[in-house]
Amino acid sequence: QVQLVESGGGLVQPGGSLRLSCAGSGFTFSTSGMNWYRQAPGKERELVATMMSGDGSTNYADSVLGRFITSRDNLKNTVYLQMNSLKPEDTAVYYCNVGVRGRRYWGQGTQVTVSS
């Protein structure tokens, strides 16, 4: 079955960096577009970054553009989210997401807390 497992979250000071990882299994990773979402307390889940499978093109939410970079390693079936210049408003649970045969799948999420 399709599984997504995120890791790499934690507590970081404002201005710091973290790299999240999401390992996928149970589907053809190399031909799947991968997405990163986040959900802050009391807010709706929002799309943060998208990476396509073919040309590897990416898209980012305006709130993270220029600070976050998503990449993928198809040999490791893993997608990454490099987060730089973190702000307190980036505090959220981060999820990776993939669509497989018309259904959306989510990982369990990893908590990112930006605080001094």
Protein Blocks (a to p, Z undefined) as FASTA:
>chain_A
ZZdddehiacddehiacddddddehiafklpccddddddehiacddfbdcdfklopacdd
fklgokaccdddfklopacdddehiafklgccddddddeehiacddebjaddddZZ
